Amino acid sequence: MPAIASNITTPLLGLVDTAIVGHMGDAAYIGAVAVGAMIFNLLYWVFGFLRMGTSGLTAQALGRNDDVEVTRLLVRSGFVSLAVAMFILVFQWPLRELMLWFVGPTADVRSLASTYFDIVVWGAPAMLGVYSLNGWFIGMQSSHLLMFVSVVQNVANILASLTLVYGFGMKVEGVAIGTCVAQYIGFLAAAGLLWRNYRQLPFSINIPRMKELKPFLRVNRDIFLRTLFLVAVNLYFTSAGARQGSTLLAVNTLLFQLYLLFSFVMDGFAFAGEALGGKYWGAGDAVEFRRLLRRLFLWGAGMTMLFSTVYIIGGMPFLRLLTDEPMVVEASRQYVWWAYLIPVAGVAAFVWDGLFIGITYSRGMLQSSCLAAAVFFSGVFLLMPEMGNHGLWLAMILYLIARGVLQTVLFFRTKVKYDGTDTKFL
């Protein structure tokens, strides 16, 4: 439950940012924040192994009662996160230009998105540091700490953005500065919780040698490559919307908030799969692992029914809350029903992701993401010429279904090392 509560604050943050720019009088503001935020989401997703790999490996080490390895994993993850952050800061200009070129927004959106990027990029060290710490907290079965960090960071972001935009008359710059400031507040909160709760563990602050980092990087290689496929899908989805004009880009941005809301809630259950699944796997407890699997899918089915009902009843009123732009609201009516299909299409993929991370079955994650991405791009090129934006959304729905189906097949057919023997998962 704490993991779910912490994740709920993340889409609420995105909703508040969208609502702020949605009332600035121009759809370009919505598109600019959408493009800028998407660029950072994709950059950070690429390095999501800093959280995902850390949580699974830490949970397994905890299941073996190996305190030394538990602390070493956090040091290794923190070192890599700092190196990645420095890379982003040094190469920020080419990264910005490359991403904006690929997305291809209109001139007015591009200028505002560049402003957003130039400010938020300086939060990279804090954001990636939080990734490492949050992954470690999950692995240590301390999701209540994750909840505290997430709430502090996102509430700070909301308050700072509202103050800068409405108190000081800033526009996109205010939203960007609020985001950057909150990222450092979140990192300080996470570091403080680490010291308060785990200072008794045998930490060593020595910089790990490459020989020590190789196993950590090797385990996370597949997660890194898998994330590249997810990034490609999300980047192309935004790019395809941007090339249809600022109105459709705004429509897709608003509808995507419904996707993010469901995904972040389901990620709370995925975190349970990472933490508990990894712990039971490391301890060799097959009975509890199977019980966890059943419970996660039962909860997933319940959440699917709940969100589908809420979206059908309140989809359009929700969109009108986010923006008062008449053209955007009217255009949304044609596409809002795609949001009704998101929970059904995506639930299995979210549940399996958590379990695969917990047992560090990264190869299965890579294989399923690769094939699902092929489904998405095939759908885009076959459907968009005839169906336009409807074809783009249909390709996204097919992609989510494909991920869940492929992961289910891989889970029940693939043999892995479990408790010293070569056997099936169940």
Secondary structure, 3 states (H helix, E strand, C coil): CHHHHHHHHHHHHHHHHHHHHHCCCCHHHHHHHHHHHHHHHHHHHHCCHHHHHHHHHHHHHHHCCCHHHHHHHHHHHHHHHHHHHHHHHHCHHHHHHHHHHHHCCCHHHHHHHHHHHHHHHHHHHHHHHHHHHHHHHHHCCCHHHHHHHHHHHHHHHHHHHHHHHHHCCCCHHHHHHHHHHHHHHHHHHHHHHHHHHHCCCCCCCCCCCHHHHHHHHHHHHHHHHHHHHHHHHHHHHHHHHHCCCHHHHHHHHHHHHHHHHHHHHHHHHHHHHHHHHHHHHHHCCHHHHHHHHHHHHHHHHHHHHHHHHHHHHHHHHHHHHHCCCHHHHHHHCCCCHHHHHHHHHHHHHHHHHHHHHHCCCHHHHHHHHHHHHHHHHHHHHHHHHHHCHHHHHHHHHHHHHHHHHHHHHHHHHCEEEECCEEEECC
